[in-house]
Amino acid sequence: MDELVCIVCPRGCTLSAEREGDTIRVTGNGCKRGAEFARMELTAPKRTLCTTVRTTIPGVPVLPVKVSAEIPKEKIFPVMAAINAATVDRPVAMGGVVLENVLGLGVDVVAASALLDG
């Protein structure tokens, strides 16, 4: 049996998940989304990644960025390596693409700030 804390909403329900063959039985969830979260967390966990990327823009040494959709948890460090290797050298509007289709995941790294809104 696995114990998890649901992060879907602020309630933070304590979930218990028990595998029975191909089925995962979840208890402790206050809503349907909690059960879905537990099943996803045990079979294919994903995360949203927020960080910064270097720039060559005077007065703005780093730009906040985030991924445009959740990525597989095991890809966090490889995606971070790709972001750390990148440098922004032009103005980028908030939501503008900094790295397109990072690591072929079908997810972009986008500006999360209007610091370089140009």
Biotite code that builds the C-alpha atoms (Angstrom):
import biotite.structure as struc

atoms = struc.array([
    struc.Atom([0.000, 0.000, 0.000], chain_id="A", res_id=1, res_name="MET", atom_name="CA", element="C"),
    struc.Atom([1.248, 3.480, -0.907], chain_id="A", res_id=2, res_name="ASP", atom_name="CA", element="C"),
    struc.Atom([0.433, 6.635, 1.041], chain_id="A", res_id=3, res_name="GLU", atom_name="CA", element="C"),
    struc.Atom([0.339, 9.971, -0.757], chain_id="A", res_id=4, res_name="LEU", atom_name="CA", element="C"),
    struc.Atom([-0.710, 13.528, -0.057], chain_id="A", res_id=5, res_name="VAL", atom_name="CA", element="C"),
    struc.Atom([-2.931, 14.856, -2.814], chain_id="A", res_id=6, res_name="CYS", atom_name="CA", element="C"),
    struc.Atom([-1.717, 18.145, -4.351], chain_id="A", res_id=7, res_name="ILE", atom_name="CA", element="C"),
    struc.Atom([-4.651, 18.744, -6.704], chain_id="A", res_id=8, res_name="VAL", atom_name="CA", element="C"),
    struc.Atom([-6.375, 21.208, -4.374], chain_id="A", res_id=9, res_name="CYS", atom_name="CA", element="C"),
    struc.Atom([-5.570, 22.964, -1.080], chain_id="A", res_id=10, res_name="PRO", atom_name="CA", element="C"),
    struc.Atom([-7.282, 20.277, 1.059], chain_id="A", res_id=11, res_name="ARG", atom_name="CA", element="C"),
    struc.Atom([-4.208, 18.020, 0.922], chain_id="A", res_id=12, res_name="GLY", atom_name="CA", element="C"),
    struc.Atom([-6.061, 14.753, 1.475], chain_id="A", res_id=13, res_name="CYS", atom_name="CA", element="C"),
    struc.Atom([-4.010, 11.810, 2.715], chain_id="A", res_id=14, res_name="THR", atom_name="CA", element="C"),
    struc.Atom([-4.521, 9.059, 0.159], chain_id="A", res_id=15, res_name="LEU", atom_name="CA", element="C"),
    struc.Atom([-3.965, 5.339, 0.447], chain_id="A", res_id=16, res_name="SER", atom_name="CA", element="C"),
    struc.Atom([-3.483, 3.462, -2.798], chain_id="A", res_id=17, res_name="ALA", atom_name="CA", element="C"),
    struc.Atom([-3.506, -0.300, -3.058], chain_id="A", res_id=18, res_name="GLU", atom_name="CA", element="C"),
    struc.Atom([-2.596, -2.187, -6.220], chain_id="A", res_id=19, res_name="ARG", atom_name="CA", element="C"),
    struc.Atom([-4.744, -5.187, -7.065], chain_id="A", res_id=20, res_name="GLU", atom_name="CA", element="C"),
    struc.Atom([-3.419, -6.570, -10.344], chain_id="A", res_id=21, res_name="GLY", atom_name="CA", element="C"),
    struc.Atom([-3.899, -3.864, -12.960], chain_id="A", res_id=22, res_name="ASP", atom_name="CA", element="C"),
    struc.Atom([-6.302, -1.949, -10.707], chain_id="A", res_id=23, res_name="THR", atom_name="CA", element="C"),
    struc.Atom([-5.336, 0.730, -8.204], chain_id="A", res_id=24, res_name="ILE", atom_name="CA", element="C"),
    struc.Atom([-7.853, 1.228, -5.407], chain_id="A", res_id=25, res_name="ARG", atom_name="CA", element="C"),
    struc.Atom([-7.657, 4.668, -3.788], chain_id="A", res_id=26, res_name="VAL", atom_name="CA", element="C"),
    struc.Atom([-9.161, 5.707, -0.449], chain_id="A", res_id=27, res_name="THR", atom_name="CA", element="C"),
    struc.Atom([-9.002, 8.907, 1.560], chain_id="A", res_id=28, res_name="GLY", atom_name="CA", element="C"),
    struc.Atom([-9.694, 11.202, -1.369], chain_id="A", res_id=29, res_name="ASN", atom_name="CA", element="C"),
    struc.Atom([-12.226, 13.982, -0.858], chain_id="A", res_id=30, res_name="GLY", atom_name="CA", element="C"),
    struc.Atom([-13.013, 14.185, -4.572], chain_id="A", res_id=31, res_name="CYS", atom_name="CA", element="C"),
    struc.Atom([-12.712, 12.282, -7.835], chain_id="A", res_id=32, res_name="LYS", atom_name="CA", element="C"),
    struc.Atom([-9.628, 14.300, -8.828], chain_id="A", res_id=33, res_name="ARG", atom_name="CA", element="C"),
    struc.Atom([-7.730, 12.921, -5.832], chain_id="A", res_id=34, res_name="GLY", atom_name="CA", element="C"),
    struc.Atom([-8.233, 9.350, -6.995], chain_id="A", res_id=35, res_name="ALA", atom_name="CA", element="C"),
    struc.Atom([-7.092, 10.314, -10.509], chain_id="A", res_id=36, res_name="GLU", atom_name="CA", element="C"),
    struc.Atom([-4.020, 12.047, -9.033], chain_id="A", res_id=37, res_name="PHE", atom_name="CA", element="C"),
    struc.Atom([-3.033, 8.944, -7.044], chain_id="A", res_id=38, res_name="ALA", atom_name="CA", element="C"),
    struc.Atom([-3.385, 6.647, -10.035], chain_id="A", res_id=39, res_name="ARG", atom_name="CA", element="C"),
    struc.Atom([-1.319, 8.992, -12.215], chain_id="A", res_id=40, res_name="MET", atom_name="CA", element="C"),
    struc.Atom([1.315, 9.441, -9.502], chain_id="A", res_id=41, res_name="GLU", atom_name="CA", element="C"),
    struc.Atom([1.771, 5.681, -9.180], chain_id="A", res_id=42, res_name="LEU", atom_name="CA", element="C"),
    struc.Atom([1.783, 4.875, -12.900], chain_id="A", res_id=43, res_name="THR", atom_name="CA", element="C"),
    struc.Atom([3.178, 7.905, -14.775], chain_id="A", res_id=44, res_name="ALA", atom_name="CA", element="C"),
    struc.Atom([4.060, 10.831, -12.485], chain_id="A", res_id=45, res_name="PRO", atom_name="CA", element="C"),
    struc.Atom([4.329, 14.257, -14.122], chain_id="A", res_id=46, res_name="LYS", atom_name="CA", element="C"),
    struc.Atom([5.446, 17.649, -12.897], chain_id="A", res_id=47, res_name="ARG", atom_name="CA", element="C"),
    struc.Atom([5.323, 21.302, -13.886], chain_id="A", res_id=48, res_name="THR", atom_name="CA", element="C"),
    struc.Atom([8.800, 22.824, -13.946], chain_id="A", res_id=49, res_name="LEU", atom_name="CA", element="C"),
    struc.Atom([9.477, 26.489, -13.142], chain_id="A", res_id=50, res_name="CYS", atom_name="CA", element="C"),
    struc.Atom([13.013, 27.891, -13.161], chain_id="A", res_id=51, res_name="THR", atom_name="CA", element="C"),
    struc.Atom([15.113, 30.620, -14.773], chain_id="A", res_id=52, res_name="THR", atom_name="CA", element="C"),
    struc.Atom([17.214, 30.859, -17.919], chain_id="A", res_id=53, res_name="VAL", atom_name="CA", element="C"),
    struc.Atom([20.264, 33.088, -18.450], chain_id="A", res_id=54, res_name="ARG", atom_name="CA", element="C"),
    struc.Atom([20.011, 36.140, -20.678], chain_id="A", res_id=55, res_name="THR", atom_name="CA", element="C"),
    struc.Atom([22.485, 38.480, -22.362], chain_id="A", res_id=56, res_name="THR", atom_name="CA", element="C"),
    struc.Atom([20.132, 41.414, -21.842], chain_id="A", res_id=57, res_name="ILE", atom_name="CA", element="C"),
    struc.Atom([21.708, 44.193, -19.718], chain_id="A", res_id=58, res_name="PRO", atom_name="CA", element="C"),
    struc.Atom([20.004, 44.526, -16.342], chain_id="A", res_id=59, res_name="GLY", atom_name="CA", element="C"),
    struc.Atom([18.148, 41.206, -16.696], chain_id="A", res_id=60, res_name="VAL", atom_name="CA", element="C"),
    struc.Atom([20.607, 38.393, -15.940], chain_id="A", res_id=61, res_name="PRO", atom_name="CA", element="C"),
    struc.Atom([17.905, 35.710, -15.735], chain_id="A", res_id=62, res_name="VAL", atom_name="CA", element="C"),
    struc.Atom([14.373, 35.284, -17.043], chain_id="A", res_id=63, res_name="LEU", atom_name="CA", element="C"),
    struc.Atom([11.742, 33.222, -15.214], chain_id="A", res_id=64, res_name="PRO", atom_name="CA", element="C"),
    struc.Atom([10.500, 30.342, -17.388], chain_id="A", res_id=65, res_name="VAL", atom_name="CA", element="C"),
    struc.Atom([8.167, 27.372, -17.068], chain_id="A", res_id=66, res_name="LYS", atom_name="CA", element="C"),
    struc.Atom([7.152, 24.394, -19.149], chain_id="A", res_id=67, res_name="VAL", atom_name="CA", element="C"),
    struc.Atom([3.963, 24.802, -21.178], chain_id="A", res_id=68, res_name="SER", atom_name="CA", element="C"),
    struc.Atom([2.587, 21.468, -19.905], chain_id="A", res_id=69, res_name="ALA", atom_name="CA", element="C"),
    struc.Atom([3.521, 18.850, -17.340], chain_id="A", res_id=70, res_name="GLU", atom_name="CA", element="C"),
    struc.Atom([6.535, 16.678, -18.140], chain_id="A", res_id=71, res_name="ILE", atom_name="CA", element="C"),
    struc.Atom([7.346, 13.144, -16.989], chain_id="A", res_id=72, res_name="PRO", atom_name="CA", element="C"),
    struc.Atom([8.987, 13.283, -13.565], chain_id="A", res_id=73, res_name="LYS", atom_name="CA", element="C"),
    struc.Atom([12.026, 11.338, -14.799], chain_id="A", res_id=74, res_name="GLU", atom_name="CA", element="C"),
    struc.Atom([12.681, 14.067, -17.414], chain_id="A", res_id=75, res_name="LYS", atom_name="CA", element="C"),
    struc.Atom([13.085, 16.926, -14.913], chain_id="A", res_id=76, res_name="ILE", atom_name="CA", element="C"),
    struc.Atom([16.888, 16.762, -14.762], chain_id="A", res_id=77, res_name="PHE", atom_name="CA", element="C"),
    struc.Atom([17.404, 16.374, -18.539], chain_id="A", res_id=78, res_name="PRO", atom_name="CA", element="C"),
    struc.Atom([15.028, 19.309, -19.175], chain_id="A", res_id=79, res_name="VAL", atom_name="CA", element="C"),
    struc.Atom([16.894, 21.361, -16.569], chain_id="A", res_id=80, res_name="MET", atom_name="CA", element="C"),
    struc.Atom([20.170, 20.569, -18.357], chain_id="A", res_id=81, res_name="ALA", atom_name="CA", element="C"),
    struc.Atom([18.687, 21.842, -21.639], chain_id="A", res_id=82, res_name="ALA", atom_name="CA", element="C"),
    struc.Atom([17.450, 25.019, -19.934], chain_id="A", res_id=83, res_name="ILE", atom_name="CA", element="C"),
    struc.Atom([20.818, 25.552, -18.222], chain_id="A", res_id=84, res_name="ASN", atom_name="CA", element="C"),
    struc.Atom([22.552, 25.255, -21.601], chain_id="A", res_id=85, res_name="ALA", atom_name="CA", element="C"),
    struc.Atom([20.308, 27.917, -23.155], chain_id="A", res_id=86, res_name="ALA", atom_name="CA", element="C"),
    struc.Atom([20.770, 31.684, -23.176], chain_id="A", res_id=87, res_name="THR", atom_name="CA", element="C"),
    struc.Atom([18.106, 34.217, -24.166], chain_id="A", res_id=88, res_name="VAL", atom_name="CA", element="C"),
    struc.Atom([19.608, 36.921, -26.373], chain_id="A", res_id=89, res_name="ASP", atom_name="CA", element="C"),
    struc.Atom([16.466, 38.697, -27.573], chain_id="A", res_id=90, res_name="ARG", atom_name="CA", element="C"),
    struc.Atom([13.322, 40.183, -26.050], chain_id="A", res_id=91, res_name="PRO", atom_name="CA", element="C"),
    struc.Atom([10.675, 37.558, -25.295], chain_id="A", res_id=92, res_name="VAL", atom_name="CA", element="C"),
    struc.Atom([7.090, 38.402, -24.366], chain_id="A", res_id=93, res_name="ALA", atom_name="CA", element="C"),
    struc.Atom([5.462, 36.659, -21.431], chain_id="A", res_id=94, res_name="MET", atom_name="CA", element="C"),
    struc.Atom([4.340, 33.263, -22.743], chain_id="A", res_id=95, res_name="GLY", atom_name="CA", element="C"),
    struc.Atom([6.817, 33.485, -25.608], chain_id="A", res_id=96, res_name="GLY", atom_name="CA", element="C"),
    struc.Atom([8.730, 30.338, -26.488], chain_id="A", res_id=97, res_name="VAL", atom_name="CA", element="C"),
    struc.Atom([12.296, 30.173, -25.172], chain_id="A", res_id=98, res_name="VAL", atom_name="CA", element="C"),
    struc.Atom([12.923, 26.498, -26.066], chain_id="A", res_id=99, res_name="LEU", atom_name="CA", element="C"),
    struc.Atom([10.588, 24.811, -28.518], chain_id="A", res_id=100, res_name="GLU", atom_name="CA", element="C"),
    struc.Atom([9.643, 21.141, -28.051], chain_id="A", res_id=101, res_name="ASN", atom_name="CA", element="C"),
    struc.Atom([12.286, 20.619, -25.379], chain_id="A", res_id=102, res_name="VAL", atom_name="CA", element="C"),
    struc.Atom([13.852, 17.142, -25.669], chain_id="A", res_id=103, res_name="LEU", atom_name="CA", element="C"),
    struc.Atom([11.147, 16.144, -28.140], chain_id="A", res_id=104, res_name="GLY", atom_name="CA", element="C"),
    struc.Atom([8.571, 15.967, -25.340], chain_id="A", res_id=105, res_name="LEU", atom_name="CA", element="C"),
    struc.Atom([6.020, 18.084, -27.196], chain_id="A", res_id=106, res_name="GLY", atom_name="CA", element="C"),
    struc.Atom([6.367, 20.736, -24.481], chain_id="A", res_id=107, res_name="VAL", atom_name="CA", element="C"),
    struc.Atom([7.834, 24.228, -24.851], chain_id="A", res_id=108, res_name="ASP", atom_name="CA", element="C"),
    struc.Atom([9.785, 26.214, -22.283], chain_id="A", res_id=109, res_name="VAL", atom_name="CA", element="C"),
    struc.Atom([8.085, 29.621, -22.170], chain_id="A", res_id=110, res_name="VAL", atom_name="CA", element="C"),
    struc.Atom([8.771, 32.989, -20.534], chain_id="A", res_id=111, res_name="ALA", atom_name="CA", element="C"),
    struc.Atom([6.897, 33.297, -17.232], chain_id="A", res_id=112, res_name="ALA", atom_name="CA", element="C"),
    struc.Atom([7.501, 37.023, -16.874], chain_id="A", res_id=113, res_name="SER", atom_name="CA", element="C"),
    struc.Atom([7.164, 40.241, -18.828], chain_id="A", res_id=114, res_name="ALA", atom_name="CA", element="C"),
    struc.Atom([10.723, 41.287, -17.884], chain_id="A", res_id=115, res_name="LEU", atom_name="CA", element="C"),
    struc.Atom([11.801, 41.124, -21.530], chain_id="A", res_id=116, res_name="LEU", atom_name="CA", element="C"),
    struc.Atom([8.447, 41.982, -23.065], chain_id="A", res_id=117, res_name="ASP", atom_name="CA", element="C"),
    struc.Atom([9.548, 43.488, -26.284], chain_id="A", res_id=118, res_name="GLY", atom_name="CA", element="C"),
])
